[in-house]
Amino acid sequence: MILAKEAGGGQRKIVIVEDEEILVELLRDKLEKAGFSVGVARDGAAGFNLIRDTHPDLVLLDMMLPGMDGFGVLERMKDAGLLPATPVLVISNSGQPIETERARDLGVRDFLLKVNFDPREVLARVEALLGTKKDRGAPEAGISGRDGTPRGAILIIEDDLLLQELLERRFAQEGYRPVRALDAEQARRILETMAPDCILLDLVLPDTDGFVFLEELKRDKKIARVPVVVISNLGQREEIEKGLAMGAVDYVVKAHISPGEIVKKVEELLISRDMNHARRIGK
């Protein structure tokens, strides 16, 4: 891969100031694969310090941050003489015109709403701002497992596109065949044609209550034995206990776990299942 280069021959540096771990991981992965050097800060004060100390070629800035918010970072950059010279691409949950105008007045070059977030679009905007856009050729082929052998199918029922894409990539890297569904209806159509080795189920779906769909899965004799791992933002004890009582083999709260840890949990679950199956056959 041809690296994005500075005039002096080094990698272009990008600082991401963002507190959502999933988004950070997805952006960092996309940018590093494109040849950029990436630094990360997860709150406003740390973000400004990193920008001041490293003088990046571009900053990706969230506006809702712990402590100092994005406007605070922009104002300190302005006071330090880092704006408008340093390109800043804001990625925000808010698209209010007054906020966009204020950000542009402080020197922001571009503005992207999280609701419209697509990692490819972010990369395209970054390359446009830095003048490094290039032909990337054909899309990447599917990634095989580390030992080259398939390890089963994982159905990911999740309407958060960021998490869905990141989980798909992580499972593919470990040799699994990830299959994605945005809602219960998509999942039903997929399950008519395949029986996955594991199902990851979000409880907040656009078309069906996740608990209701979990009950439906466990009533279906064809897939009732397929292990279901709940992945949810609902983390109250009664919700966790309800999910486990309804047949989920595990219940993870999104805010408390990374996509890599989710993949590891599923891997351990399937290894344990296969070992138990082997013991039963051996008896």
Buried (B, 14 or more C-beta within 10 A) or exposed (E): EEBBEBEEEEBBBBBBBBBBBBBBBBBBBBBEEBBBBBBBBBBBBBBBEBBEEEEBBBBBBBBBBEEBBBBBBBBBBBEEEBBBEBBBBBBBEBEEEEBBEEBBEBBBBBBBEBEEBEBEEBBEBBBBBBEBBEEBEEEEEEEEBEEEEEBBBBBBBBBBBBBBBBBBBBBBBBBBBBBBBBBBBBBBEBBEEEEBBBBBBBBEBEEBEBBEBBEBBBEEEEBEEBBBBBBBEBEEEEBBEBBEEBBBBBBBBBEEBBBBEBBBBBBEBBEEBEEEEEEEEEE
